[in-house]
Amino acid sequence: GEVERFKTTLNIQSGADAGAQPVKLEVTIIGTESVKEVRPDGSTVLETKMEKSIVNVNGQERENPGSGEVITTIINKEGQIVPSKTGGSAGAGNTSQMLAFTRGFAFPDKPMRAGDEHKFESKSTDGGKTTQSVKGVLTVVGLEKRGSELPFDAVKVKILVDATIPGPEGTEAQNIHVEGHSWIEPGVGKSVMTAGKVTG
């Protein structure tokens, strides 16, 4: 029954490829996240409603097709997003993937100190075939003090993730690699800010 309001801003810059001009992309998502169910196995069903989603490409602003849609997400007991079908439009699915990288996180089953690593892996199947998978390593860097970009002290964590995600309808799955850092709110475990590079 708990409800959290959020505003997530993603700043993405693609590199120039084959002579093409680099693209600067900013995606702003405003919405709510509600706890719909806590299951006996420790997993939680979340419902995310995207009240507004705006995309700015090289200074040109437009509304994201996923605006106004609802995404249902399952989080396992370690805090990882369980790969599943999000439903809704392609725009909602794409936005769900972006939110997963910025708001999702993994919770180790024991306390961690600077330098400690936590490995995690999850996948979903359809007819015995793996349709989506996530495998990664989180390394605690240390506590970073509040500043212009951090509203409070946060734990800095290094992220290395390899994932296979569904491509647009009718296309093959896509393999992506993520390297970066995330700043985690102590005592809560939610990501405050994430910065990194996605290739694939």
LINQUIKA-V862685 format. One record per residue. N is the residue number from 1. RES is the residue in three letters. SS is DSSP state (2 for helix, 1 for strand, 0 for the rest). OMEGA is omega in whole degrees, -180 to 180 (999 if undefined). Layout:
N,RES,SS,OMEGA ; N,RES,SS,OMEGA
//
This chain:
1,GLY,0,-179 ; 2,GLU,0,-179 ; 3,VAL,1,178 ; 4,GLU,1,174 ; 5,ARG,1,-179 ; 6,PHE,1,171 ; 7,LYS,1,-178 ; 8,THR,1,178 ; 9,THR,1,178 ; 10,LEU,1,175 ; 11,ASN,1,-175 ; 12,ILE,1,176 ; 13,GLN,1,179 ; 14,SER,1,178 ; 15,GLY,0,177 ; 16,ALA,0,-178 ; 17,ASP,0,178 ; 18,ALA,0,176 ; 19,GLY,0,-180 ; 20,ALA,0,179 ; 21,GLN,0,176 ; 22,PRO,0,-178 ; 23,VAL,1,175 ; 24,LYS,1,-175 ; 25,LEU,1,175 ; 26,GLU,1,180 ; 27,VAL,1,178 ; 28,THR,1,-178 ; 29,ILE,1,178 ; 30,ILE,1,-179 ; 31,GLY,1,179 ; 32,THR,1,177 ; 33,GLU,1,-175 ; 34,SER,1,174 ; 35,VAL,1,-177 ; 36,LYS,1,-176 ; 37,GLU,1,171 ; 38,VAL,1,-173 ; 39,ARG,0,-179 ; 40,PRO,0,-179 ; 41,ASP,0,178 ; 42,GLY,0,179 ; 43,SER,0,-177 ; 44,THR,1,176 ; 45,VAL,1,179 ; 46,LEU,1,176 ; 47,GLU,1,-179 ; 48,THR,1,177 ; 49,LYS,1,179 ; 50,MET,1,-178 ; 51,GLU,1,180 ; 52,LYS,1,178 ; 53,SER,1,-177 ; 54,ILE,1,178 ; 55,VAL,1,176 ; 56,ASN,1,-179 ; 57,VAL,1,-180 ; 58,ASN,0,176 ; 59,GLY,0,179 ; 60,GLN,1,-174 ; 61,GLU,1,175 ; 62,ARG,1,180 ; 63,GLU,1,179 ; 64,ASN,0,180 ; 65,PRO,0,-178 ; 66,GLY,0,-178 ; 67,SER,0,176 ; 68,GLY,0,-178 ; 69,GLU,0,-179 ; 70,VAL,1,179 ; 71,ILE,1,176 ; 72,THR,1,-177 ; 73,THR,1,176 ; 74,ILE,1,179 ; 75,ILE,1,179 ; 76,ASN,0,-173 ; 77,LYS,0,177 ; 78,GLU,0,179 ; 79,GLY,0,-180 ; 80,GLN,0,175 ; 81,ILE,1,179 ; 82,VAL,1,-180 ; 83,PRO,0,-180 ; 84,SER,0,177 ; 85,LYS,0,-177 ; 86,THR,0,-176 ; 87,GLY,0,179 ; 88,GLY,0,-176 ; 89,SER,0,175 ; 90,ALA,2,179 ; 91,GLY,2,178 ; 92,ALA,2,179 ; 93,GLY,2,179 ; 94,ASN,2,179 ; 95,THR,2,178 ; 96,SER,2,179 ; 97,GLN,2,180 ; 98,MET,2,179 ; 99,LEU,2,-180 ; 100,ALA,2,-178 ; 101,PHE,2,-176 ; 102,THR,2,-176 ; 103,ARG,2,-180 ; 104,GLY,0,178 ; 105,PHE,0,-180 ; 106,ALA,0,-179 ; 107,PHE,0,177 ; 108,PRO,0,-180 ; 109,ASP,0,178 ; 110,LYS,0,179 ; 111,PRO,0,-180 ; 112,MET,0,177 ; 113,ARG,0,178 ; 114,ALA,0,-179 ; 115,GLY,0,179 ; 116,ASP,0,179 ; 117,GLU,1,174 ; 118,HIS,1,179 ; 119,LYS,1,-180 ; 120,PHE,1,-179 ; 121,GLU,1,175 ; 122,SER,1,179 ; 123,LYS,1,175 ; 124,SER,1,-178 ; 125,THR,1,177 ; 126,ASP,1,-178 ; 127,GLY,0,180 ; 128,GLY,0,-180 ; 129,LYS,1,179 ; 130,THR,1,-178 ; 131,THR,1,-179 ; 132,GLN,1,-180 ; 133,SER,1,179 ; 134,VAL,1,179 ; 135,LYS,1,-176 ; 136,GLY,1,178 ; 137,VAL,1,176 ; 138,LEU,1,180 ; 139,THR,1,180 ; 140,VAL,1,178 ; 141,VAL,1,179 ; 142,GLY,1,-179 ; 143,LEU,1,179 ; 144,GLU,1,-177 ; 145,LYS,0,180 ; 146,ARG,0,-180 ; 147,GLY,0,-176 ; 148,SER,0,-178 ; 149,GLU,0,179 ; 150,LEU,0,-179 ; 151,PRO,0,179 ; 152,PHE,0,178 ; 153,ASP,0,-178 ; 154,ALA,1,179 ; 155,VAL,1,180 ; 156,LYS,1,-177 ; 157,VAL,1,176 ; 158,LYS,1,-176 ; 159,ILE,1,170 ; 160,LEU,1,-176 ; 161,VAL,1,169 ; 162,ASP,1,-176 ; 163,ALA,1,170 ; 164,THR,1,-176 ; 165,ILE,1,179 ; 166,PRO,0,174 ; 167,GLY,0,175 ; 168,PRO,0,-176 ; 169,GLU,0,179 ; 170,GLY,0,-180 ; 171,THR,0,-180 ; 172,GLU,0,176 ; 173,ALA,0,-177 ; 174,GLN,1,175 ; 175,ASN,1,180 ; 176,ILE,1,179 ; 177,HIS,1,-177 ; 178,VAL,1,173 ; 179,GLU,1,-180 ; 180,GLY,1,179 ; 181,HIS,1,175 ; 182,SER,1,179 ; 183,TRP,1,-170 ; 184,ILE,1,178 ; 185,GLU,1,-179 ; 186,PRO,0,177 ; 187,GLY,0,-179 ; 188,VAL,0,177 ; 189,GLY,0,-180 ; 190,LYS,0,-180 ; 191,SER,1,177 ; 192,VAL,1,-178 ; 193,MET,1,177 ; 194,THR,1,178 ; 195,ALA,1,-180 ; 196,GLY,1,-176 ; 197,LYS,1,178 ; 198,VAL,1,178 ; 199,THR,1,179 ; 200,GLY,0,999
//
